[in-house]
Amino acid sequence: MTAPQPRHRRVLALPLGMAMATALAFLPNVPASAADTGVAATSAAAADDTTSLSYVVNVRPGHGTSERVQKAIARAGGSVVIAYDEIGVIVAHSSNADFAETIRKVPGVDSAGNTRNAPLPAQSTTDVGTPEVLSSEQVAEADAQAADGQDPLEPLQWDLPAIKADKAHEKTLGSPKVTVAVIDTGVDDTHPDIAPNFSAAQSTNCVSGKPDTTYGAWRPTAAESPHGTHVAGEIAGARNGVGITGVAPGVKVAGIKVATTAGYFYTEAVVCGFVWAAEHHIDVTNNSYYTDPWYFNCTDDPNQKALVDAITRASQFAERKGTVNVAAAGNESYDLASHSITDPVSPNDGTPVDRVIDPHKCFDIPTQLPGVVTVAATGAKGLKSSFSNYGLGVIDIAAPGGDSTAYQAPEPPATSGLILGPLPGGKWGYMAGTSMATPHVVGVAALIKSTHPHASAALVKALLYAEATATPCTDPYDINGDGKIDAVCEGSRNHNGFYGWGTADALAAVTR
């Protein structure tokens, strides 16, 4: 079947009419493709996968309750894909239309719901455009301007000095004992900017909800999204005389692939990603996505509540194991601290309908979950990016995510207001969005962990906020200069709805 184009609001492609050399030509709010490896293969033969849906069933943690509920799942016409007994989350498939309602009545079940509206086989790939990569001439021009010790494309990375990463690199590049994981569309670990720092042993494919540890399963295919590769390079692109430099070019990076062929990030995959990170000594996770199919998950709906419960359990399990989870705020210019937002895109794998929600009761996950670091984007002038979501008490920190050069143009020799990073196949290109802001914060968190190797997740987060550069509200915020206020920032110089506790500071991370 041909799926409706799902919404991906963590990467942004701005209109081509805006002067952005080598901008990524993604359509707004649409995800790039990603692999849906092994979903049908992991479903038990008892269910017909052409009509099956995937479910999460949340129970009391521990083997005893899980074992009893798994028997009830079989009786209800379901098959168990995997049971995460440590957090009490069971992933199951069933073609029984009454499966969730039946399972909710089973003793020991806290919540249960379908994770998707489309049947299990992967939807057809929706090609939403390809990046315009840097030409060999552009690479050579940048290389000619690189100072001693800089990587060839570093002169085009205005985002590094924006968070003082260039100064931080004079102190340290980060520790190889620290590992960040990119929970995303897959990472091309053969890229020369990523290969030196890649940790295959801590990488996997979680698309089915169950880890696939086949070597290379974490990679995107040539037809799939470059998103995860770009993010990985922004964090840990090696200082090796090739291409770009990451924020923390001395740390390790792992890939945890969670996006389907059609670009959906479903709950079972995200749960698997967090549990894998928790159990494989990951220090920081990057989450530049929202969990499909609901933009906001309302806890008064039993199905959506189950999704919130499952990912909350998984992300908090990871944090208890020492992992800092960092997530993108989104690209709709929404005030997430308001009491009314119109969500026009949910469910994005079914028939979307306009619904007015309260983001205090309906949650963007994992962005709004307890303990998750929520990141807003800034442009080359240090102002909130025109697209970035915001909200007092929701945004924790800000970092460069790019913006139109019509709004925020960088200083030469940089020419694009977007963020430069690696693309699969040994290439480089520009992308923008809170997707690109998040890896900057992840990189700074990795530098903090490098400097304070015994710090708990809570301490790393506390230092991340305390060391951020206080950034006062932009007031008035008229980013396009048309005389109309585009967003209202609430809060103080040290904590507000645009920039949270401030702009991430890499130099402070390695000197304090």
C-alpha positions as CSV (number, residue, x, y, z in Angstrom):
1,M,0.0,0.0,0.0
2,T,1.0,3.6,-0.4
3,A,1.0,5.3,2.9
4,P,0.1,8.9,3.5
5,Q,3.2,11.0,3.9
6,P,4.0,10.9,7.7
7,R,5.1,14.0,9.5
8,H,8.7,14.4,10.6
9,R,9.1,17.7,12.5
10,R,12.7,17.4,13.7
11,V,14.4,18.1,10.4
12,L,13.3,21.1,8.4
13,A,13.8,22.1,4.8
14,L,13.2,25.8,4.4
15,P,11.8,27.1,1.1
16,L,14.2,27.0,-1.8
17,G,13.5,30.6,-2.6
18,M,15.4,31.6,0.5
19,A,19.1,32.1,-0.1
20,M,20.5,28.9,1.3
21,A,23.3,27.4,-0.7
22,T,23.4,23.6,-0.6
23,A,20.3,23.3,1.6
24,L,18.7,19.9,2.1
25,A,15.6,19.7,-0.1
26,F,13.3,18.0,2.4
27,L,9.7,19.0,2.3
28,P,8.5,20.6,5.6
29,N,7.2,18.1,8.2
30,V,7.9,15.0,6.1
31,P,10.2,12.2,7.2
32,A,12.9,10.7,5.0
33,S,12.9,7.0,4.5
34,A,14.4,4.5,6.9
35,A,14.6,0.8,7.0
36,D,11.9,-1.4,8.4
37,T,14.1,-4.5,8.8
38,G,12.6,-7.7,10.0
39,V,9.2,-6.6,11.3
40,A,7.2,-9.3,9.5
41,A,9.9,-11.8,10.1
42,T,9.7,-11.4,13.9
43,S,6.0,-11.8,14.1
44,A,4.8,-15.3,15.0
45,A,3.2,-17.4,12.4
46,A,0.0,-17.5,14.4
47,A,-1.0,-14.0,13.3
48,D,-1.7,-12.9,9.7
49,D,0.8,-10.0,9.3
50,T,-1.2,-8.5,6.4
51,T,-3.9,-7.5,9.0
52,S,-1.9,-7.6,12.2
53,L,-1.1,-4.5,14.3
54,S,1.7,-4.1,16.8
55,Y,0.8,-3.5,20.5
56,V,2.6,-2.6,23.7
57,V,1.3,-4.2,26.9
58,N,2.5,-2.6,30.2
59,V,2.5,-4.8,33.3
60,R,4.1,-4.9,36.7
61,P,7.9,-5.4,36.2
62,G,9.2,-8.8,36.9
63,H,9.1,-12.2,35.3
64,G,6.0,-13.6,37.2
65,T,3.4,-11.1,36.0
66,S,4.9,-11.0,32.5
67,E,4.7,-14.8,32.1
68,R,1.0,-14.8,33.1
69,V,0.1,-12.0,30.8
70,Q,2.0,-13.6,27.9
71,K,-0.2,-16.6,28.2
72,A,-3.3,-14.3,28.2
73,I,-1.9,-12.6,25.0
74,A,-1.8,-16.0,23.3
75,R,-5.3,-16.8,24.4
76,A,-6.5,-13.4,23.0
77,G,-5.0,-14.2,19.6
78,G,-1.7,-12.4,20.0
79,S,1.9,-13.4,19.6
80,V,4.8,-12.0,21.7
81,V,7.7,-10.4,19.9
82,I,9.7,-9.7,23.1
83,A,9.1,-9.0,26.7
84,Y,11.2,-6.4,28.6
85,D,10.6,-7.8,32.0
86,E,12.9,-5.3,33.7
87,I,10.5,-2.5,32.8
88,G,7.3,-4.5,32.4
89,V,6.7,-3.8,28.7
90,I,5.6,-6.6,26.3
91,V,5.6,-6.1,22.5
92,A,3.0,-8.2,20.8
93,H,1.3,-8.6,17.4
94,S,-2.3,-9.5,16.8
95,S,-4.9,-9.4,14.1
96,N,-7.7,-9.5,16.7
97,A,-9.6,-6.2,16.5
98,D,-10.5,-6.5,20.2
99,F,-7.0,-7.4,21.4
100,A,-6.2,-4.3,23.3
101,E,-9.6,-4.1,25.1
102,T,-9.3,-7.8,26.0
103,I,-5.8,-7.5,27.4
104,R,-6.6,-4.5,29.5
105,K,-8.9,-6.6,31.5
106,V,-6.2,-9.1,32.4
107,P,-5.0,-8.9,36.0
108,G,-1.6,-7.3,36.2
109,V,-2.0,-5.3,33.1
110,D,-1.6,-1.5,33.7
111,S,-2.2,-0.4,30.1
112,A,-2.2,-1.7,26.5
113,G,-2.6,-0.2,23.1
114,N,-1.8,-0.4,19.4
115,T,1.4,1.4,18.4
116,R,0.2,2.0,14.8
117,N,-2.8,2.2,12.6
118,A,-1.3,0.6,9.4
119,P,-0.8,-3.1,9.1
120,L,2.7,-4.5,9.9
121,P,4.2,-4.8,6.5
122,A,6.3,-1.8,5.6
123,Q,4.6,1.0,3.8
124,S,6.0,2.0,0.4
125,T,8.9,4.3,0.6
126,T,8.0,8.0,0.3
127,D,10.8,9.8,-1.5
128,V,10.8,13.3,-0.1
129,G,13.9,14.6,-1.7
130,T,17.7,14.3,-1.5
131,P,20.3,16.6,-0.1
132,E,22.3,18.9,-2.3
133,V,25.8,17.8,-1.4
134,L,28.8,19.9,-1.3
135,S,30.7,19.9,-4.6
136,S,34.4,19.2,-4.9
137,E,34.9,22.8,-5.6
138,Q,33.1,23.9,-2.4
139,V,35.2,21.4,-0.4
140,A,38.4,22.7,-1.9
141,E,37.4,26.3,-1.3
142,A,36.7,25.6,2.4
143,D,39.9,23.6,2.7
144,A,41.9,26.5,1.4
145,Q,40.5,28.7,4.3
146,A,41.0,26.1,7.0
147,A,43.5,27.1,9.7
148,D,46.2,24.8,10.9
149,G,44.6,22.0,12.9
150,Q,41.2,22.5,11.5
151,D,39.4,19.9,9.4
152,P,38.8,20.9,5.8
153,L,35.2,21.9,6.1
154,E,35.4,23.4,9.6
155,P,35.4,27.0,8.3
156,L,31.8,26.4,7.1
157,Q,30.7,25.2,10.6
158,W,29.6,28.5,12.2
159,D,27.8,26.3,14.8
160,L,31.0,25.2,16.5
161,P,32.1,28.7,17.6
162,A,28.5,29.5,18.5
163,I,28.8,27.0,21.4
164,K,32.6,27.6,21.9
165,A,33.3,24.1,20.7
166,D,36.3,25.3,18.8
167,K,37.8,26.6,22.1
168,A,36.9,23.4,23.9
169,H,38.8,21.4,21.3
170,E,42.0,23.2,22.4
171,K,41.5,21.6,25.8
172,T,40.2,18.2,24.9
173,L,38.3,16.3,22.1
174,G,36.4,14.2,24.6
175,S,37.1,10.7,26.0
176,P,36.9,7.5,24.0
177,K,35.5,5.9,27.2
178,V,32.3,7.9,26.6
179,T,29.7,6.6,24.1
180,V,26.7,8.4,22.7
181,A,24.0,6.6,20.8
182,V,22.0,8.0,17.9
183,I,18.5,6.6,18.2
184,D,17.4,7.4,14.6
185,T,17.1,6.3,11.0
186,G,20.5,4.4,11.0
187,V,24.1,5.5,10.9
188,D,26.6,4.9,8.0
189,D,29.6,3.9,10.0
190,T,31.7,3.6,6.9
191,H,31.7,7.4,6.4
192,P,35.3,8.7,7.0
193,D,34.1,11.2,9.5
194,I,32.3,8.5,11.6
195,A,34.3,5.3,11.1
196,P,37.2,6.3,13.5
197,N,34.8,6.7,16.4
198,F,32.1,4.2,15.7
199,S,31.2,1.5,18.2
200,A,29.7,-1.5,16.4
201,A,29.4,-3.5,19.7
202,Q,27.0,-0.9,21.1
203,S,24.9,-0.6,17.9
204,T,21.8,-2.5,16.7
205,N,18.6,-2.4,14.7
206,C,15.5,-2.0,16.9
207,V,12.8,-1.5,14.2
208,S,10.8,-4.6,15.0
209,G,10.9,-3.8,18.8
210,K,13.5,-6.5,19.3
211,P,17.3,-6.0,18.8
212,D,18.7,-7.3,15.6
213,T,22.5,-7.5,16.2
214,T,23.4,-8.7,12.6
215,Y,26.5,-6.8,11.7
216,G,25.6,-3.7,9.8
217,A,21.9,-3.8,10.6
218,W,22.2,-0.3,12.1
219,R,23.0,1.2,8.7
220,P,20.6,2.9,6.3
221,T,20.5,1.6,2.7
222,A,21.4,3.9,-0.1
223,A,17.7,4.7,-0.7
224,E,17.0,5.6,3.0
225,S,17.3,8.7,5.1
226,P,20.7,10.4,5.8
227,H,19.3,11.9,9.0
228,G,21.0,9.6,11.5
229,T,24.3,9.8,9.8
230,H,24.2,13.6,9.8
231,V,23.3,13.6,13.5
232,A,26.1,11.2,14.4
233,G,28.7,13.3,12.6
234,E,27.5,16.5,14.3
235,I,28.1,14.8,17.6
236,A,31.3,12.8,17.1
237,G,32.7,13.6,13.6
238,A,36.4,12.7,14.0
239,R,39.2,15.3,14.0
240,N,41.1,13.5,11.3
241,G,41.9,15.9,8.5
242,V,38.7,14.9,6.6
243,G,35.4,16.7,6.3
244,I,33.8,18.2,9.3
245,T,34.5,18.2,13.0
246,G,32.0,17.1,15.6
247,V,31.2,18.8,18.9
248,A,32.9,16.0,20.8
249,P,35.2,14.5,18.1
250,G,37.0,12.2,20.6
251,V,34.0,10.2,22.0
252,K,32.5,7.0,20.6
253,V,29.2,7.0,18.7
254,A,26.8,4.1,18.3
255,G,23.8,3.7,16.0
256,I,20.4,2.4,17.1
257,K,18.1,2.2,14.1
258,V,14.4,2.6,15.0
259,A,12.7,4.1,11.9
260,T,10.7,2.0,9.4
261,T,11.1,2.1,5.7
262,A,8.5,4.8,5.5
263,G,10.1,6.9,8.2
264,Y,7.9,6.0,11.1
265,F,9.3,5.9,14.6
266,Y,7.0,3.5,16.4
267,T,6.8,2.9,20.1
268,E,8.1,-0.7,20.2
269,A,11.2,0.4,18.4
270,V,11.8,3.4,20.6
271,V,11.3,1.2,23.7
272,C,13.9,-1.2,22.4
273,G,16.3,1.7,21.7
274,F,16.2,3.0,25.2
275,V,16.5,-0.4,26.8
276,W,19.4,-1.3,24.5
277,A,21.1,2.0,25.5
278,A,20.6,1.2,29.2
279,E,22.0,-2.3,28.9
280,H,25.0,-1.4,26.7
281,H,26.6,1.4,28.7
282,I,25.5,4.3,26.6
283,D,26.2,7.7,28.3
284,V,24.0,9.9,26.2
285,T,21.2,9.2,23.7
286,N,20.2,11.6,20.8
287,N,16.5,11.5,20.0
288,S,15.8,13.8,17.0
289,Y,12.2,12.5,16.3
290,Y,8.8,12.2,17.7
291,T,7.1,8.8,18.3
292,D,4.5,8.0,15.6
293,P,1.7,7.9,14.8
294,W,0.5,10.6,17.3
295,Y,2.1,14.0,17.4
296,F,0.7,14.4,20.9
297,N,-0.3,11.4,23.0
298,C,-3.3,12.0,25.2
299,T,-3.4,10.0,28.4
300,D,-7.2,10.0,28.5
301,D,-7.1,7.7,25.4
302,P,-6.3,4.2,26.5
303,N,-4.2,3.4,23.4
304,Q,-2.2,6.6,23.5
305,K,-1.7,6.3,27.3
306,A,-0.1,2.9,26.7
307,L,2.4,4.4,24.4
308,V,3.3,7.1,26.9
309,D,3.6,4.5,29.7
310,A,5.9,2.3,27.6
311,I,8.4,4.9,26.5
312,T,8.4,6.6,29.9
313,R,9.3,3.3,31.5
314,A,12.1,2.7,28.9
315,S,13.6,6.2,29.0
316,Q,13.6,6.3,32.9
317,F,15.2,2.8,32.9
318,A,18.0,4.2,30.8
319,E,18.4,7.2,33.0
320,R,18.6,4.9,36.1
321,K,21.4,3.1,34.4
322,G,23.3,6.3,33.9
323,T,22.1,7.5,30.5
324,V,21.3,11.1,29.7
325,N,18.4,11.3,27.2
326,V,18.3,14.4,25.0
327,A,15.4,15.1,22.6
328,A,14.4,17.7,20.0
329,A,11.6,20.2,20.7
330,G,10.1,20.2,17.2
331,N,9.7,22.6,14.3
332,E,6.2,24.0,14.2
333,S,6.8,27.2,16.3
334,Y,4.4,25.8,18.8
335,D,4.3,27.2,22.4
336,L,4.4,23.9,24.3
337,A,3.6,25.7,27.5
338,S,0.2,26.9,26.2
339,H,-3.0,25.2,27.0
340,S,-4.3,24.8,23.4
341,I,-2.6,23.6,20.3
342,T,-4.2,22.3,17.1
343,D,-2.7,19.0,16.0
344,P,-3.7,18.5,12.3
345,V,-1.5,15.5,11.5
346,S,-2.5,12.7,13.9
347,P,-2.6,9.8,13.3
348,N,0.0,10.2,10.6
349,D,-0.3,6.6,9.4
350,G,-4.1,6.6,9.2
351,T,-6.6,9.4,8.5
352,P,-5.5,12.6,10.3
353,V,-8.1,14.9,11.8
354,D,-7.7,18.3,13.3
355,R,-7.9,18.0,17.1
356,V,-7.3,20.7,19.8
357,I,-5.1,19.4,22.6
358,D,-3.6,20.6,25.8
359,P,0.2,19.8,25.8
360,H,-0.1,19.6,29.6
361,K,-2.2,16.5,29.2
362,C,-1.2,15.3,25.7
363,F,2.5,14.7,25.3
364,D,5.0,14.7,22.5
365,I,7.1,11.7,23.3
366,P,10.0,11.4,24.2
367,T,10.4,15.2,24.1
368,Q,8.0,15.9,27.0
369,L,8.8,12.9,29.2
370,P,10.1,13.4,32.7
371,G,13.9,13.6,32.8
372,V,14.4,14.1,29.1
373,V,16.5,17.1,28.1
374,T,14.4,19.2,25.6
375,V,16.3,21.2,23.1
376,A,15.2,24.3,21.1
377,A,17.1,25.5,18.0
378,T,19.0,28.7,17.3
379,G,20.3,30.3,14.1
380,A,23.6,31.9,13.1
381,K,22.7,35.1,15.0
382,G,22.0,33.2,18.2
383,L,18.2,33.9,18.1
384,K,15.5,31.2,18.3
385,S,15.2,29.6,14.9
386,S,12.1,30.7,13.1
387,F,10.6,27.2,13.2
388,S,11.6,26.0,16.6
389,N,9.0,25.1,19.2
390,Y,9.4,26.8,22.6
391,G,7.7,27.1,26.0
392,L,8.6,28.1,29.5
393,G,9.2,25.0,31.6
394,V,9.4,22.8,28.6
395,I,12.6,23.9,26.9
396,D,15.6,23.1,28.9
397,I,18.4,24.3,26.7
398,A,19.1,25.7,23.2
399,A,21.8,25.0,20.5
400,P,22.4,25.7,16.9
401,G,19.9,24.1,14.6
402,G,20.1,26.5,11.7
403,D,17.7,29.0,10.0
404,S,17.2,30.8,6.8
405,T,19.9,33.1,5.8
406,A,17.1,35.6,5.1
407,Y,16.6,35.6,8.9
408,Q,20.0,34.7,10.4
409,A,23.0,34.8,8.1
410,P,26.4,33.5,9.3
411,E,29.6,35.4,9.2
412,P,32.0,34.5,6.4
413,P,33.5,32.2,5.4
414,A,30.4,30.3,6.3
415,T,27.7,30.8,3.6
416,S,24.7,28.7,4.7
417,G,22.6,29.3,7.8
418,L,22.0,25.5,8.1
419,I,24.2,22.9,9.8
420,L,26.8,21.0,7.9
421,G,27.3,17.3,8.5
422,P,28.2,14.0,6.9
423,L,25.8,12.2,4.5
424,P,26.0,8.4,3.6
425,G,28.4,7.5,1.0
426,G,31.2,9.7,2.1
427,K,29.5,13.0,1.3
428,W,28.6,16.1,3.2
429,G,25.6,18.4,3.1
430,Y,23.4,20.9,5.1
431,M,20.3,20.2,7.2
432,A,18.3,22.3,9.6
433,G,15.8,21.7,12.4
434,T,15.7,21.0,16.1
435,S,17.1,17.6,14.9
436,M,20.3,19.5,14.3
437,A,20.2,21.4,17.6
438,T,19.9,18.2,19.7
439,P,23.2,16.6,18.7
440,H,25.0,19.8,19.7
441,V,23.7,19.4,23.2
442,V,24.4,15.7,23.2
443,G,28.0,16.5,22.2
444,V,28.3,19.0,25.1
445,A,26.9,16.4,27.5
446,A,29.5,13.9,26.2
447,L,32.2,16.5,26.9
448,I,30.8,16.9,30.5
449,K,30.9,13.2,31.0
450,S,34.4,13.1,29.6
451,T,35.5,15.8,32.1
452,H,33.5,14.2,35.0
453,P,33.7,10.4,34.2
454,H,31.9,9.4,37.4
455,A,29.1,11.9,37.2
456,S,25.6,10.4,37.3
457,A,23.0,11.2,34.7
458,A,21.4,13.7,37.0
459,L,24.7,15.5,37.6
460,V,25.5,15.6,33.9
461,K,22.2,17.3,33.3
462,A,22.7,19.7,36.2
463,L,26.1,20.7,34.9
464,L,24.7,21.1,31.3
465,Y,22.2,23.6,32.6
466,A,24.5,25.4,35.0
467,E,27.2,25.8,32.5
468,A,24.9,27.0,29.7
469,T,25.4,30.6,28.5
470,A,22.4,32.6,29.8
471,T,20.4,33.9,26.9
472,P,17.7,36.4,27.5
473,C,14.3,36.5,25.8
474,T,14.3,37.9,22.3
475,D,11.7,40.7,22.8
476,P,10.1,41.5,20.5
477,Y,10.6,38.4,18.4
478,D,9.8,39.5,14.8
479,I,12.2,37.1,13.0
480,N,11.0,38.0,9.5
481,G,10.9,41.7,10.1
482,D,7.3,42.2,8.9
483,G,6.3,44.1,12.0
484,K,4.3,41.3,13.5
485,I,5.3,39.4,16.6
486,D,6.1,35.8,15.6
487,A,6.3,34.3,19.1
488,V,6.3,35.5,22.7
489,C,9.1,34.5,25.1
490,E,8.3,34.2,28.8
491,G,10.7,34.0,31.6
492,S,13.9,35.6,32.9
493,R,17.4,36.0,31.5
494,N,18.5,32.8,33.1
495,H,15.5,30.6,32.4
496,N,12.9,31.3,29.7
497,G,10.7,29.7,27.1
498,F,13.0,30.3,24.1
499,Y,16.4,29.2,25.4
500,G,15.6,27.3,28.6
501,W,18.6,27.6,30.9
502,G,20.6,29.1,28.1
503,T,22.7,28.2,25.0
504,A,24.9,25.1,25.4
505,D,28.5,25.9,26.2
506,A,31.2,23.3,25.2
507,L,34.1,25.3,26.6
508,A,32.5,25.4,30.1
509,A,31.9,21.6,29.8
510,V,35.6,21.0,29.7
511,T,36.9,23.7,32.0
512,R,34.4,23.6,35.0
